[in-house]
Amino acid sequence: MMGQAVGAAIFSPLSDRFGRKPINIISRILYTIAGVTAMFSPSIEVFSVYRLLIGTFQGGSVMTVCTLCIEILPTEFRHRGEGLAFLAWTVGIWFTSVIGYFCRNLPWRYFQMILGLLSWHVIFDWLFIDESLRWLLANGKTDEAMKIIRKAASWNNQSFELVKESVEKKNLLVPKDLNIDPPENQEKIIKLESCVSNGTPELDHTVHRYSIYTVLKHKRILITSFLLWVIWITNTLTYYGLMLTTSRLAGDRYVNNILAALSEIPSTIVQQISINRIGRRYVLVMFHSFSGITLILATICSSYSGKYYWLKHFSTFFSIFGRFSAAGSFSSVFLYTPELYPTNLRNVGLGMASTVSRIGSMISPFAATLADHVFWGPAAIFALLNIICTIILLTLPETMGRELPTTVEEMKSWVKDKKGTFDVRRPKHYLKVNRHHR
């Protein structure tokens, strides 16, 4: 978990600076190397160092690929990509349990080797996955962006000119007149002039370079980020707390872990059905409420299971249902967070949230220790945090049905308008999804 925090802190700003694709590929290659060589660890100390490295590279990969997935899809399909990505995460957890079951009588080194080799397909990712179009346009790499647009138009039997015109209408190239703050008070600004490869007139636009200092510098963005961090800490504390205690539940530990992983599938389905109907905020409110209630019930049943044996089964049921709720919340916040930040700050924002959230991940194993001394302690903490998250979410803006922000000024305007009906660059009628146009 500490490695994941380090990876999110290191690779997220690199992704905003050098692109989503190269940082993701590099992280995955390094993860594969560390995952396989960890099997040769001669001692627990060396193995712990490898675990730190594995978590670092895995954290870097997750942050960059999550942002790439969201940026590569149009507004009305962003939640589909995120849902499929989380479904793949769930399948990975389920598959890990199956591998663990078949390796249970073998030395641990074989299990570690298999997990390390599962990322071998990174070679094909480098060949077939394109860079984020939004990142290319936001960073003035117009020639590369137009090549991708031309290829996409060809694959989908669409007119390149019509697709290019659609991109221009969406104002993905930031106009100069949007520079509200003077350059000396603004983040590092680079003005570029690039010529489209097919001979069209020059597109003159401004490229904004943001960093972690941008978040600290703008009060409104810092407050929004802090509120998101509280939600992320609650998610990781709840999700990993349940995951790490699954093997202690009544019944076979492999079966329990598989069932708990499978419970995340209906969670993803519920999230996908509701997130574009009631919005990101209220889906998070719903899952946080369910999670707090089920964790309290699971703790009560577990505490009195010694006196009433049948309560053990109810404790298992409520824990798995709590995993259902925590997974839905975790999946939703992975979509909601990057949608709030501008393009060149998106991965930094997501990475900072993930880094801070590892506080909850690292604390989560000690929930069981606290319960040995104060049986109601973990339930009270989880319930309080979920209530706080519910209140916090009502103060944040809704991102459903909106184009991703490109600049800091856009993000600040979103925070001012909690209902998400105002946009600095785009007229209100543009915010409505026009399926025919798309």
Rosetta blueprint (number, residue, H / E / L):
1 M L
2 M H
3 G H
4 Q H
5 A H
6 V H
7 G H
8 A H
9 A H
10 I H
11 F H
12 S H
13 P H
14 L H
15 S H
16 D H
17 R H
18 F H
19 G L
20 R H
21 K H
22 P H
23 I H
24 N H
25 I H
26 I H
27 S H
28 R H
29 I H
30 L H
31 Y H
32 T H
33 I H
34 A H
35 G H
36 V H
37 T H
38 A H
39 M H
40 F H
41 S L
42 P L
43 S L
44 I H
45 E H
46 V H
47 F H
48 S H
49 V H
50 Y H
51 R H
52 L H
53 L H
54 I H
55 G H
56 T H
57 F H
58 Q H
59 G H
60 G H
61 S H
62 V H
63 M H
64 T H
65 V H
66 C H
67 T H
68 L H
69 C H
70 I H
71 E H
72 I L
73 L L
74 P L
75 T H
76 E H
77 F H
78 R H
79 H H
80 R H
81 G H
82 E H
83 G H
84 L H
85 A H
86 F H
87 L H
88 A H
89 W H
90 T H
91 V H
92 G H
93 I H
94 W H
95 F H
96 T H
97 S H
98 V H
99 I H
100 G H
101 Y H
102 F H
103 C L
104 R L
105 N L
106 L L
107 P L
108 W H
109 R H
110 Y H
111 F H
112 Q H
113 M H
114 I H
115 L H
116 G H
117 L H
118 L L
119 S L
120 W L
121 H L
122 V H
123 I H
124 F H
125 D H
126 W H
127 L H
128 F H
129 I L
130 D L
131 E L
132 S L
133 L H
134 R H
135 W H
136 L H
137 L H
138 A H
139 N L
140 G L
141 K L
142 T H
143 D H
144 E H
145 A H
146 M H
147 K H
148 I H
149 I H
150 R H
151 K H
152 A H
153 A H
154 S H
155 W H
156 N L
157 N L
158 Q L
159 S L
160 F H
161 E H
162 L H
163 V H
164 K H
165 E H
166 S H
167 V H
168 E H
169 K H
170 K L
171 N L
172 L L
173 L L
174 V L
175 P L
176 K H
177 D H
178 L H
179 N L
180 I L
181 D L
182 P L
183 P H
184 E H
185 N H
186 Q L
187 E L
188 K L
189 I E
190 I E
191 K E
192 L E
193 E E
194 S E
195 C L
196 V L
197 S L
198 N L
199 G L
200 T L
201 P L
202 E L
203 L E
204 D E
205 H E
206 T E
207 V E
208 H E
209 R L
210 Y L
211 S L
212 I H
213 Y H
214 T H
215 V H
216 L H
217 K H
218 H L
219 K H
220 R H
221 I H
222 L H
223 I H
224 T H
225 S H
226 F H
227 L H
228 L H
229 W H
230 V H
231 I H
232 W H
233 I H
234 T H
235 N H
236 T H
237 L H
238 T H
239 Y H
240 Y H
241 G H
242 L H
243 M H
244 L H
245 T H
246 T H
247 S H
248 R H
249 L L
250 A L
251 G L
252 D L
253 R H
254 Y H
255 V H
256 N H
257 N H
258 I H
259 L H
260 A H
261 A H
262 L H
263 S L
264 E H
265 I H
266 P H
267 S H
268 T H
269 I H
270 V H
271 Q H
272 Q H
273 I H
274 S H
275 I L
276 N L
277 R L
278 I L
279 G L
280 R H
281 R H
282 Y H
283 V H
284 L H
285 V H
286 M H
287 F H
288 H H
289 S H
290 F H
291 S H
292 G H
293 I H
294 T H
295 L H
296 I H
297 L H
298 A H
299 T H
300 I H
301 C H
302 S H
303 S H
304 Y L
305 S L
306 G L
307 K L
308 Y L
309 Y L
310 W L
311 L H
312 K H
313 H H
314 F H
315 S H
316 T H
317 F H
318 F H
319 S H
320 I H
321 F H
322 G H
323 R H
324 F H
325 S H
326 A H
327 A H
328 G H
329 S H
330 F H
331 S H
332 S H
333 V H
334 F H
335 L H
336 Y H
337 T H
338 P H
339 E H
340 L H
341 Y L
342 P L
343 T H
344 N H
345 L H
346 R H
347 N H
348 V H
349 G H
350 L H
351 G H
352 M H
353 A H
354 S H
355 T H
356 V H
357 S H
358 R H
359 I H
360 G H
361 S H
362 M H
363 I H
364 S H
365 P H
366 F H
367 A H
368 A H
369 T H
370 L H
371 A H
372 D H
373 H H
374 V L
375 F L
376 W L
377 G H
378 P H
379 A H
380 A H
381 I H
382 F H
383 A H
384 L H
385 L H
386 N H
387 I H
388 I H
389 C H
390 T H
391 I H
392 I H
393 L H
394 L L
395 T L
396 L L
397 P L
398 E L
399 T L
400 M L
401 G L
402 R L
403 E L
404 L L
405 P L
406 T L
407 T L
408 V H
409 E H
410 E H
411 M H
412 K H
413 S H
414 W H
415 V H
416 K H
417 D L
418 K L
419 K L
420 G L
421 T L
422 F L
423 D L
424 V L
425 R L
426 R L
427 P L
428 K H
429 H H
430 Y H
431 L H
432 K L
433 V L
434 N L
435 R L
436 H L
437 H L
438 R L
